[in-house]
Amino acid sequence: MHFNNAGAALMPEPVLAAVTAHLSLEAMTGGYEAKARAVEKIEHVYDALGKMLNCQRDELAIIENATRAWDMAFYSIPLGPGDRILTAVAEYASNYIAYLQVARRTGAIIDVVPDDEHGQLSVEALRRIMDDRVKLIAITHVPTNNGLVNPAAEVGKVAREAGVLYLLDACQSAGQMPLDVAEIGCDMLSGTGRKYLRGPRGTGFLYVRRERIEELEPPFLDLHAAELTGRDDFKIRPDARRFENWETNFAGKIGLGVAVDYAMEWGLDIIRERINSLAGMLRARLGDMPGVTVRDRGAEKCGIVCFTVEGKSSDEVRRSLGERGINVWVAQQRDTRLDAEGRSLPDLVRASVHYYNSEAEIACLCDALASGI
């Protein structure tokens, strides 16, 4: 039973077949030759993601993972002394480390927007702290340690009104709910293949609004992202692929496109409904169990369910469930330090459901916990 879909979901057969077919082609013909034969399949991922995100293919880059996709966007933003970066309490540690590094280098300032009464980013507080020094709003859509969904579209309205860049980390939301970048109002959005999209590991993507691309110079370039136009000059390509690099995992890229197609065939509204139903069932069952505390917050919740078990460490719970063939994960304090310290949270057991999980599997998980595992 797999309840670690916020870590890496199970690939469907068409995705596995697409990846292994291209790897076999590389083994038989050579990597360059295989790529030349598979151009249409490779290019399809841009069309698939464009359909999923409601954007154009020239606004998309395929990058080796979501962290690097997010990094390529963030580190391309010109910041200077006194410029403000606004983020959320539940921001992911990797992102916050990047804020700290850039703040130390440039003199930029990091300001954390308080939560509202539901535990999600307060849009009212965001509006109050906006000023002319704000250069970037960057938040995580769905935190790694919480079932909440931050109000991304409401944040987008604030960013648009102020003309401020808006970067959304959709690593945990892509594939488990619809993502329309026009509706959200973000200028940049990063995501991964391996989680709710059920794609291969080592695949990520970055959306950059066409009108903003020329403002953003990638932190590093190569001959794919730019052209050497003379001995002492170069030209950066005009589309979002300026954030890519020449060498990439073409089998993974093909697999990502198939994974997006697979999700779109199911329908992301239907997927969200199924995931939310299962997650709601799991939260309700856990909430009725003595010694178990559900730690999720948010007016809107998703497929990530985090909890603690009295008298047991979360890692102990994870190992014990694993021995019974039940996969969960541990959301560590350090992964979302601001939220964890603010709520005095220990490490949390994270059970993340997907549409292929069943009610019977949820019952097995809860029965295992009730038995004292």
N, C-alpha and C positions, 0 to 999 in steps of 0.2 A: 504494500500500500504506500503510495507516494504522496506525501503531504509536504514536499519541499519544492513546490513549484515557483516560489519566490526566489529560490536559489537557482535551480535549473529544472525545467519541466521535461517530461518525456517526449522525445521526438516522435511524430507520427510516421508511419511507414513511407509515405511519399517523400518526406524530407530525407529520411535515412537513405532511401533508394537514390535520390538525386545526388546526395553527397558522395556515396560510395561509387556511383556510376562515373562521376567525374574523376575521382581518385583512381579508379581503374583505367580510365582513359589516359590519365597522366602517366600511369605506370607502363602502359602499352606504347604510347606514342611520344611521351615527353611533355613537360609542363607547358612550354611555349606553344607547342603544336596543339595540345589539348585546349588551351585557351583560345586559339584561333578557330577551332572547330565549334566552340561553345559560346561565341560572342552573343548570340541572340538570348541564350539562357542567362548569361551574366548580366546583360543589359536589362533584362526583364525585372530585376529586383528594384530598379529605380521607378518603373511604372507601377509595380505592385505597392511599394511604399507610398508613392504619390497618391494612389487611390485610397490607401488606408488613412493617410494624414490630410487629405484634401489639399495637396500642393502640387507643384510642377516638378518634373524630374531634374531640372537644372538647379533646384533648391535642395538637392539631397546629396549627401556623401555617405559612402559605406566605409566604415572604419573597423579596426580589429576588435573593439569592444566598446561598451557604453562609456566607461571611464575615460578612455582616450578620446572618444567623440566629444564628450563634455569638455575635456581639457582643451581640445583644439578650438572649441568655441570660446571658452572663458579666457584662455591665455592670448587670444587674438584681440581682446578688447583693450583699447588704450586707456589707461588709468593713471592718475597723477595725485600729488599731495592734496589731501582734503576731499577727494572724490569718495562718495559713499556707495558701498555695496550693501543692499538690503537682502536679508535672507530670513529663513524661518527657524523656529526652535527645533524642529525635527529634522534639520538638514543632515545629510549623510556625511560621515567623517571625511571621506576622500575629498568632497567638495569644500568642506570647511578648511581642511589643510591647505588647499589651493588658495582660498581667500587669505589665509594667514601669510602664506608665502608672498603673494603679490602685495599685500598690505605692507610687509616688511621692506620689500624692494622699492615700492613707489610712494609710500606715505598715504595710501588709500585707507579708508576707515570702514570697518565692518559693523553694521548695526543689525541686530536681530529683532524682527517684528514679533511682538508678543502674541500668544495664543488667545483665542476667544474662549467663551465659556464652554465650548464643545471640545476644546483641545486642538483645534486646527488654527492655521494662521488667521489672525484677525484682520479682515479687510478694512474695517473702520480704523484700527490702529495704524495700518499701512498708510491710509490717506492722511492721517494726522502727522506722520513723521516725514512725509514727502517734502522735499525742497529742491532748490536749483542745483544742489551739490550731488544729488542722487544720479549716478550714471548707470547703475545696473540693479535690476531686481532678479534674483536667482533663487529659485526654490525647488525642493523635491516634491513632485506631485503626490506620490504615495511613499511614506517613510518605510524603511526596512524593518522597523521595530513596532509597527502600529497598524491597525486596520483602517486608519482614517484616509480620506481623500482630500487633499488640500483644495481650496476653491480656486482652481487655476484660471478659469475664465473671468472671475471677478477681479483677480489680480491683473489679468491682461487688460481689463478696462482701465484700471488705474495707470498702468504702464503706458497705454496708448494716449490717454489724456495728457500725460506729462511728457510724452515723447522720449521715454526712457527705455533702453534696451531691456529685454525680458528673456531670460534663459530658463527653460523648464527641463528638469531632470525627470524623464518619463520611464526610467529604467524598470520600475515595478508596475507601471500602469499599462504600458504598451502590450497589447494582446489580451488584457482582461477587461477592457472597456474601450468605447470609441474615443478616438483622439482626432479632433478637427482643429488644425492649427489656426485656421481663419476664425473659428468660433472662440478658441482659447485666447487668441491675440498675442501669442508669443512670437518673438523674433528668431529664437533658436530653440530646438528641442532635441534632446539626445535619448537614445534607447538602445536596447540590447535584443539579440535574437534568442538567447538561451532560456529566458524566463517564460513569461506567459505566452509568448509567440510560438513556443515549442520549436524554435530553430536550433541550429548547431551552436556550440560554444565557439568563442573566438570570432563572433560577428556582432557588429554594432552599427548604428546609423546616426546621422546628424542632419537635421533640417535647419536651413538658414533662409530667412525671408529674402527674396530676390532684391528688394530695395535696400537691404542692409549689407549685402555681400561685399560690396566695394569698400565699406568702412572697416572691414575686419581683415587684418593681415595675419595669416597663420603663424604660429610660433616657430615653425620650421617648414622648409620647402624642399622639394626635390624636382626631378625632371618631369614628373607627372603633374605636380601642382603648379609648376611654372616652366617657362621656356627661356633658355639662355639665348638672348637675342643678339648678343655681341660679346666681345671679350670682357667688357666691363659693365654689362647690363643684362637684366632679365625682365620678363613680363609674367605676372601672376595670372593664371587663367581666370576668366570672368565669372565662372559658375561655382557652385558649392563644392565641386570636386577639387578645388584648391586646398581643401582640408584633408584630402586623401593622400596616400603615398603610392609609389609605383608597385612595390611588391605587396601582394595581398593573397588571401586564402580564397582562390576562385571556387573551390568546391563548397566552402562555407557560404560564399556569396550567392551561389546558385541555390543552396539549401535554404538560405534566408528568404529568397524570393518565393520559393515553394511554400515555406512556412507561412508567409504573409497571405499567399493565395488561399491556403488551407483555412486560416482563421477567417478570411473574408467570405469564404464559401459557407462557413457556419453562421457568420453574422456576428459582429461584435456586440450588438445589442442583446442578442440571444445568449452569447457567451457571458456577458455581464450579469444577466438575469439568473443564469444557472449558477454561476460562481457565488453571487450574493446570497442566493437561496441556501446553498450548502454551507457557506460561512456563517450565515445567521443561525442555521440549525446547530452548527458546532458551538458557536458562542453560547447559545441557549443551554445546550447540554452541559457544557463546562461550567456555566454560571450556576447550575443547580448542584454541582458536585462539592461536597465538603472538602475544604483544604485547597481548592483550586480557585485562583483569582484571575479573571480575564482582565488584561491591561489595555485593551483597545479603547480609543477615544474617537471623536469626530461625529459631526452631524451626518455625514455620508461615510459609509464604510465599504470595504471591498473584501477580497479573498484572503487577506492576511489576518490570522488570528494569533495573538500573542498572550501568553499566560504564564503563571508560576504555580508550582505545587509546594505546599507547605512542608517543610522538613526535608526537602530534596533540592539539590542544585539543578539548574536547568540542563546542564551537561549530563548529569546523572540520569535525568528523565530521558534525554535524547538517546543515550546509549541503551537504556533499558528497553525503550520502544523499538530501537533498531534491532535488538536481539529477537524481537517478535515479528520482524519484517515490516515495521511501520517507520517510514522515513519522516522525520521532522528536522528542524534545525534550531540553532541557538542564536538569537539576536543579542550580541554582546553590548555591554554598557558603552564601550569605546566607539561603537559604530555610530551612535547618535548621542554623543556625550552631553550636549546641552539639554536635551529632553530627558535623558536618563538621570542626570544630576538634579534637574529641576523637579522631577517627580520622585526622586530617591528610589529609582528602579534598580533591581539587580539584573543580571543576565536573564533573558526571557526565552521560554520555549516558543518557537514559531512554527505553527502549522498553517501552511498555505494551500488552499484547495484549488482545484481546477475543475473544468466541466466534466472531465472523465472520471473524477472521483464519484463515489456513490454514497447513498444514505447508509448502506450496510457497512461501508468502510469507516464512516464517521462513528457508527455504533461500536465497531471494533476498537477504534482509538480510545473512545471514552470508557469502554469496558476495561481496557488495559490499564488506564489511569485509575479507575475505580478499584481495581484489584490490588492496587499498591505497587504495581509493576515490580 
